[in-house]
Amino acid sequence: WSSLFIALSSFLCYINSLNCGLVFDDRPAIIEIMYLRPKAPWLNIFLNDFWGTPMKKEESHKSYRPLCV
């Protein structure tokens, strides 16, 4: 029962956000990331930063977030 209570409580806390649109960097971070496309090589997840820029490039932020992708 405790797992069900936690899941239901979490859902109720965020139910209000389901009708909201994307904000700030959500569009480029979620929708426009090219290396998460079905035809993209899966190794790109390990070779690119969070924004899709190759880690070897100087322009890369080096912001690797494996749990986000």
Backbone atoms as SQL, in Angstrom:
CREATE TABLE atoms (id INTEGER PRIMARY KEY, chain TEXT, resi INTEGER, resn TEXT, atom TEXT, x REAL, y REAL, z REAL);
INSERT INTO atoms VALUES
  (1, 'A', 1, 'TRP', 'N', 0.808, -1.200, 0.000),
  (2, 'A', 1, 'TRP', 'CA', 0.000, 0.000, 0.000),
  (3, 'A', 1, 'TRP', 'C', 0.851, 1.263, 0.000),
  (4, 'A', 2, 'SER', 'N', 1.993, 1.176, 0.617),
  (5, 'A', 2, 'SER', 'CA', 2.825, 2.384, 0.697),
  (6, 'A', 2, 'SER', 'C', 3.318, 2.819, -0.689),
  (7, 'A', 3, 'SER', 'N', 3.637, 1.864, -1.542),
  (8, 'A', 3, 'SER', 'CA', 4.077, 2.209, -2.902),
  (9, 'A', 3, 'SER', 'C', 2.959, 2.872, -3.686),
  (10, 'A', 4, 'LEU', 'N', 1.761, 2.358, -3.528),
  (11, 'A', 4, 'LEU', 'CA', 0.604, 2.943, -4.205),
  (12, 'A', 4, 'LEU', 'C', 0.343, 4.356, -3.689),
  (13, 'A', 5, 'PHE', 'N', 0.470, 4.546, -2.396),
  (14, 'A', 5, 'PHE', 'CA', 0.269, 5.869, -1.803),
  (15, 'A', 5, 'PHE', 'C', 1.302, 6.869, -2.324),
  (16, 'A', 6, 'ILE', 'N', 2.544, 6.449, -2.404),
  (17, 'A', 6, 'ILE', 'CA', 3.607, 7.331, -2.893),
  (18, 'A', 6, 'ILE', 'C', 3.379, 7.682, -4.358),
  (19, 'A', 7, 'ALA', 'N', 3.028, 6.688, -5.167),
  (20, 'A', 7, 'ALA', 'CA', 2.779, 6.938, -6.592),
  (21, 'A', 7, 'ALA', 'C', 1.594, 7.875, -6.786),
  (22, 'A', 8, 'LEU', 'N', 0.529, 7.642, -6.059),
  (23, 'A', 8, 'LEU', 'CA', -0.660, 8.489, -6.170),
  (24, 'A', 8, 'LEU', 'C', -0.374, 9.907, -5.680),
  (25, 'A', 9, 'SER', 'N', 0.350, 10.032, -4.594),
  (26, 'A', 9, 'SER', 'CA', 0.710, 11.358, -4.074),
  (27, 'A', 9, 'SER', 'C', 1.571, 12.123, -5.075),
  (28, 'A', 10, 'SER', 'N', 2.524, 11.435, -5.673),
  (29, 'A', 10, 'SER', 'CA', 3.386, 12.077, -6.671),
  (30, 'A', 10, 'SER', 'C', 2.579, 12.537, -7.870),
  (31, 'A', 11, 'PHE', 'N', 1.674, 11.692, -8.324),
  (32, 'A', 11, 'PHE', 'CA', 0.830, 12.047, -9.463),
  (33, 'A', 11, 'PHE', 'C', -0.034, 13.261, -9.135),
  (34, 'A', 12, 'LEU', 'N', -0.620, 13.285, -7.956),
  (35, 'A', 12, 'LEU', 'CA', -1.483, 14.405, -7.574),
  (36, 'A', 12, 'LEU', 'C', -0.704, 15.712, -7.433),
  (37, 'A', 13, 'CYS', 'N', 0.535, 15.628, -7.009),
  (38, 'A', 13, 'CYS', 'CA', 1.357, 16.837, -6.876),
  (39, 'A', 13, 'CYS', 'C', 1.616, 17.500, -8.223),
  (40, 'A', 14, 'TYR', 'N', 1.749, 16.693, -9.274),
  (41, 'A', 14, 'TYR', 'CA', 2.123, 17.229, -10.580),
  (42, 'A', 14, 'TYR', 'C', 0.995, 17.223, -11.599),
  (43, 'A', 15, 'ILE', 'N', -0.208, 16.833, -11.221),
  (44, 'A', 15, 'ILE', 'CA', -1.316, 16.750, -12.177),
  (45, 'A', 15, 'ILE', 'C', -1.629, 18.115, -12.794),
  (46, 'A', 16, 'ASN', 'N', -1.405, 19.163, -12.038),
  (47, 'A', 16, 'ASN', 'CA', -1.673, 20.515, -12.519),
  (48, 'A', 16, 'ASN', 'C', -0.771, 20.909, -13.691),
  (49, 'A', 17, 'SER', 'N', 0.398, 20.309, -13.787),
  (50, 'A', 17, 'SER', 'CA', 1.352, 20.669, -14.835),
  (51, 'A', 17, 'SER', 'C', 1.068, 19.984, -16.169),
  (52, 'A', 18, 'LEU', 'N', 0.163, 19.032, -16.211),
  (53, 'A', 18, 'LEU', 'CA', -0.109, 18.305, -17.452),
  (54, 'A', 18, 'LEU', 'C', -0.721, 19.195, -18.528),
  (55, 'A', 19, 'ASN', 'N', -1.415, 20.243, -18.144),
  (56, 'A', 19, 'ASN', 'CA', -2.034, 21.152, -19.111),
  (57, 'A', 19, 'ASN', 'C', -1.116, 22.295, -19.525),
  (58, 'A', 20, 'CYS', 'N', 0.049, 22.372, -18.924),
  (59, 'A', 20, 'CYS', 'CA', 0.975, 23.472, -19.216),
  (60, 'A', 20, 'CYS', 'C', 1.841, 23.133, -20.424),
  (61, 'A', 21, 'GLY', 'N', 2.316, 24.155, -21.072),
  (62, 'A', 21, 'GLY', 'CA', 3.207, 23.964, -22.216),
  (63, 'A', 21, 'GLY', 'C', 4.646, 23.817, -21.777),
  (64, 'A', 22, 'LEU', 'N', 5.522, 23.699, -22.751),
  (65, 'A', 22, 'LEU', 'CA', 6.943, 23.612, -22.467),
  (66, 'A', 22, 'LEU', 'C', 7.488, 25.006, -22.156),
  (67, 'A', 23, 'VAL', 'N', 8.490, 25.084, -21.303),
  (68, 'A', 23, 'VAL', 'CA', 9.056, 26.372, -20.914),
  (69, 'A', 23, 'VAL', 'C', 10.571, 26.381, -21.097),
  (70, 'A', 24, 'PHE', 'N', 11.131, 27.563, -21.162),
  (71, 'A', 24, 'PHE', 'CA', 12.564, 27.817, -21.222),
  (72, 'A', 24, 'PHE', 'C', 13.276, 26.919, -22.230),
  (73, 'A', 25, 'ASP', 'N', 14.090, 25.983, -21.748),
  (74, 'A', 25, 'ASP', 'CA', 14.889, 25.155, -22.647),
  (75, 'A', 25, 'ASP', 'C', 14.268, 23.783, -22.907),
  (76, 'A', 26, 'ASP', 'N', 13.003, 23.604, -22.576),
  (77, 'A', 26, 'ASP', 'CA', 12.366, 22.302, -22.780),
  (78, 'A', 26, 'ASP', 'C', 12.329, 21.892, -24.247),
  (79, 'A', 27, 'ARG', 'N', 11.991, 22.825, -25.120),
  (80, 'A', 27, 'ARG', 'CA', 11.882, 22.473, -26.542),
  (81, 'A', 27, 'ARG', 'C', 13.219, 21.955, -27.089),
  (82, 'A', 28, 'PRO', 'N', 14.331, 22.691, -26.946),
  (83, 'A', 28, 'PRO', 'CA', 15.586, 22.139, -27.468),
  (84, 'A', 28, 'PRO', 'C', 16.077, 20.924, -26.677),
  (85, 'A', 29, 'ALA', 'N', 15.782, 20.858, -25.396),
  (86, 'A', 29, 'ALA', 'CA', 16.288, 19.756, -24.576),
  (87, 'A', 29, 'ALA', 'C', 15.500, 18.466, -24.763),
  (88, 'A', 30, 'ILE', 'N', 14.232, 18.575, -25.123),
  (89, 'A', 30, 'ILE', 'CA', 13.389, 17.385, -25.222),
  (90, 'A', 30, 'ILE', 'C', 13.033, 17.049, -26.661),
  (91, 'A', 31, 'ILE', 'N', 12.600, 18.025, -27.407),
  (92, 'A', 31, 'ILE', 'CA', 12.041, 17.773, -28.735),
  (93, 'A', 31, 'ILE', 'C', 13.091, 17.796, -29.833),
  (94, 'A', 32, 'GLU', 'N', 14.038, 18.716, -29.750),
  (95, 'A', 32, 'GLU', 'CA', 14.951, 18.942, -30.869),
  (96, 'A', 32, 'GLU', 'C', 16.297, 18.224, -30.766),
  (97, 'A', 33, 'ILE', 'N', 16.503, 17.407, -29.760),
  (98, 'A', 33, 'ILE', 'CA', 17.770, 16.692, -29.627),
  (99, 'A', 33, 'ILE', 'C', 17.861, 15.635, -30.718),
  (100, 'A', 34, 'MET', 'N', 18.804, 15.814, -31.637),
  (101, 'A', 34, 'MET', 'CA', 18.903, 14.947, -32.811),
  (102, 'A', 34, 'MET', 'C', 19.454, 13.559, -32.482),
  (103, 'A', 35, 'TYR', 'N', 20.297, 13.443, -31.460),
  (104, 'A', 35, 'TYR', 'CA', 20.885, 12.137, -31.202),
  (105, 'A', 35, 'TYR', 'C', 19.933, 11.192, -30.477),
  (106, 'A', 36, 'LEU', 'N', 18.724, 11.642, -30.177),
  (107, 'A', 36, 'LEU', 'CA', 17.722, 10.747, -29.601),
  (108, 'A', 36, 'LEU', 'C', 16.712, 10.277, -30.640),
  (109, 'A', 37, 'ARG', 'N', 16.949, 10.600, -31.890),
  (110, 'A', 37, 'ARG', 'CA', 16.072, 10.153, -32.975),
  (111, 'A', 37, 'ARG', 'C', 16.281, 8.657, -33.211),
  (112, 'A', 38, 'PRO', 'N', 15.254, 7.966, -33.728),
  (113, 'A', 38, 'PRO', 'CA', 15.365, 6.513, -33.936),
  (114, 'A', 38, 'PRO', 'C', 16.530, 6.093, -34.832),
  (115, 'A', 39, 'LYS', 'N', 16.893, 6.895, -35.826),
  (116, 'A', 39, 'LYS', 'CA', 17.960, 6.505, -36.750),
  (117, 'A', 39, 'LYS', 'C', 19.347, 6.932, -36.277),
  (118, 'A', 40, 'ALA', 'N', 19.415, 7.647, -35.185),
  (119, 'A', 40, 'ALA', 'CA', 20.712, 8.107, -34.675),
  (120, 'A', 40, 'ALA', 'C', 21.447, 6.945, -34.010),
  (121, 'A', 41, 'PRO', 'N', 22.763, 6.867, -34.183),
  (122, 'A', 41, 'PRO', 'CA', 23.531, 5.808, -33.516),
  (123, 'A', 41, 'PRO', 'C', 23.433, 5.949, -31.993),
  (124, 'A', 42, 'TRP', 'N', 23.223, 4.852, -31.306),
  (125, 'A', 42, 'TRP', 'CA', 23.044, 4.910, -29.858),
  (126, 'A', 42, 'TRP', 'C', 24.301, 5.361, -29.134),
  (127, 'A', 43, 'LEU', 'N', 25.448, 5.226, -29.752),
  (128, 'A', 43, 'LEU', 'CA', 26.688, 5.686, -29.119),
  (129, 'A', 43, 'LEU', 'C', 26.731, 7.199, -28.963),
  (130, 'A', 44, 'ASN', 'N', 25.926, 7.923, -29.734),
  (131, 'A', 44, 'ASN', 'CA', 25.901, 9.386, -29.616),
  (132, 'A', 44, 'ASN', 'C', 25.506, 9.835, -28.215),
  (133, 'A', 45, 'ILE', 'N', 24.762, 9.015, -27.506),
  (134, 'A', 45, 'ILE', 'CA', 24.381, 9.361, -26.131),
  (135, 'A', 45, 'ILE', 'C', 25.627, 9.529, -25.267),
  (136, 'A', 46, 'PHE', 'N', 26.665, 8.741, -25.549),
  (137, 'A', 46, 'PHE', 'CA', 27.892, 8.790, -24.755),
  (138, 'A', 46, 'PHE', 'C', 28.926, 9.765, -25.306),
  (139, 'A', 47, 'LEU', 'N', 28.764, 10.169, -26.565),
  (140, 'A', 47, 'LEU', 'CA', 29.765, 11.019, -27.213),
  (141, 'A', 47, 'LEU', 'C', 29.384, 12.494, -27.256),
  (142, 'A', 48, 'ASN', 'N', 28.127, 12.809, -26.994),
  (143, 'A', 48, 'ASN', 'CA', 27.652, 14.195, -27.065),
  (144, 'A', 48, 'ASN', 'C', 27.263, 14.699, -25.686),
  (145, 'A', 49, 'ASP', 'N', 27.299, 16.018, -25.527),
  (146, 'A', 49, 'ASP', 'CA', 26.849, 16.594, -24.269),
  (147, 'A', 49, 'ASP', 'C', 25.319, 16.624, -24.238),
  (148, 'A', 50, 'PHE', 'N', 24.769, 17.185, -23.202),
  (149, 'A', 50, 'PHE', 'CA', 23.320, 17.215, -23.016),
  (150, 'A', 50, 'PHE', 'C', 22.596, 17.889, -24.171),
  (151, 'A', 51, 'TRP', 'N', 23.228, 18.863, -24.798),
  (152, 'A', 51, 'TRP', 'CA', 22.585, 19.626, -25.870),
  (153, 'A', 51, 'TRP', 'C', 22.846, 19.048, -27.251),
  (154, 'A', 52, 'GLY', 'N', 23.554, 17.923, -27.336),
  (155, 'A', 52, 'GLY', 'CA', 23.782, 17.278, -28.621),
  (156, 'A', 52, 'GLY', 'C', 25.071, 17.664, -29.309),
  (157, 'A', 53, 'THR', 'N', 25.862, 18.509, -28.695),
  (158, 'A', 53, 'THR', 'CA', 27.141, 18.917, -29.267),
  (159, 'A', 53, 'THR', 'C', 28.193, 17.864, -28.924),
  (160, 'A', 54, 'PRO', 'N', 29.013, 17.454, -29.888),
  (161, 'A', 54, 'PRO', 'CA', 30.068, 16.482, -29.579),
  (162, 'A', 54, 'PRO', 'C', 30.978, 16.994, -28.464),
  (163, 'A', 55, 'MET', 'N', 31.305, 16.127, -27.523),
  (164, 'A', 55, 'MET', 'CA', 32.117, 16.506, -26.365),
  (165, 'A', 55, 'MET', 'C', 33.508, 16.987, -26.767),
  (166, 'A', 56, 'LYS', 'N', 34.010, 16.545, -27.912),
  (167, 'A', 56, 'LYS', 'CA', 35.356, 16.932, -28.349),
  (168, 'A', 56, 'LYS', 'C', 35.416, 18.369, -28.843),
  (169, 'A', 57, 'LYS', 'N', 34.273, 18.935, -29.202),
  (170, 'A', 57, 'LYS', 'CA', 34.267, 20.307, -29.724),
  (171, 'A', 57, 'LYS', 'C', 34.490, 21.310, -28.599),
  (172, 'A', 58, 'GLU', 'N', 35.119, 22.410, -28.949),
  (173, 'A', 58, 'GLU', 'CA', 35.370, 23.462, -27.966),
  (174, 'A', 58, 'GLU', 'C', 34.066, 24.117, -27.503),
  (175, 'A', 59, 'GLU', 'N', 33.052, 24.142, -28.393),
  (176, 'A', 59, 'GLU', 'CA', 31.768, 24.778, -28.071),
  (177, 'A', 59, 'GLU', 'C', 30.932, 23.959, -27.087),
  (178, 'A', 60, 'SER', 'N', 31.319, 22.721, -26.846),
  (179, 'A', 60, 'SER', 'CA', 30.554, 21.847, -25.958),
  (180, 'A', 60, 'SER', 'C', 30.586, 22.373, -24.527),
  (181, 'A', 61, 'HIS', 'N', 29.477, 22.262, -23.843),
  (182, 'A', 61, 'HIS', 'CA', 29.411, 22.668, -22.440),
  (183, 'A', 61, 'HIS', 'C', 29.945, 21.577, -21.515),
  (184, 'A', 62, 'LYS', 'N', 30.204, 20.406, -22.095),
  (185, 'A', 62, 'LYS', 'CA', 30.672, 19.243, -21.325),
  (186, 'A', 62, 'LYS', 'C', 29.665, 18.873, -20.241),
  (187, 'A', 63, 'SER', 'N', 28.400, 19.117, -20.520),
  (188, 'A', 63, 'SER', 'CA', 27.341, 18.836, -19.545),
  (189, 'A', 63, 'SER', 'C', 26.704, 17.483, -19.852),
  (190, 'A', 64, 'TYR', 'N', 27.385, 16.428, -19.458),
  (191, 'A', 64, 'TYR', 'CA', 26.907, 15.075, -19.710),
  (192, 'A', 64, 'TYR', 'C', 25.938, 14.677, -18.604),
  (193, 'A', 65, 'ARG', 'N', 24.711, 14.340, -18.974),
  (194, 'A', 65, 'ARG', 'CA', 23.684, 13.961, -17.997),
  (195, 'A', 65, 'ARG', 'C', 23.050, 12.634, -18.425),
  (196, 'A', 66, 'PRO', 'N', 23.684, 11.518, -18.134),
  (197, 'A', 66, 'PRO', 'CA', 23.190, 10.232, -18.633),
  (198, 'A', 66, 'PRO', 'C', 21.820, 9.842, -18.089),
  (199, 'A', 67, 'LEU', 'N', 21.463, 10.261, -16.908),
  (200, 'A', 67, 'LEU', 'CA', 20.156, 9.890, -16.363),
  (201, 'A', 67, 'LEU', 'C', 19.026, 10.680, -17.002),
  (202, 'A', 68, 'CYS', 'N', 19.333, 11.795, -17.625),
  (203, 'A', 68, 'CYS', 'CA', 18.301, 12.589, -18.313),
  (204, 'A', 68, 'CYS', 'C', 17.959, 12.006, -19.668),
  (205, 'A', 69, 'VAL', 'N', 18.945, 11.483, -20.361),
  (206, 'A', 69, 'VAL', 'CA', 18.688, 10.946, -21.698),
  (207, 'A', 69, 'VAL', 'C', 18.332, 9.492, -21.592);
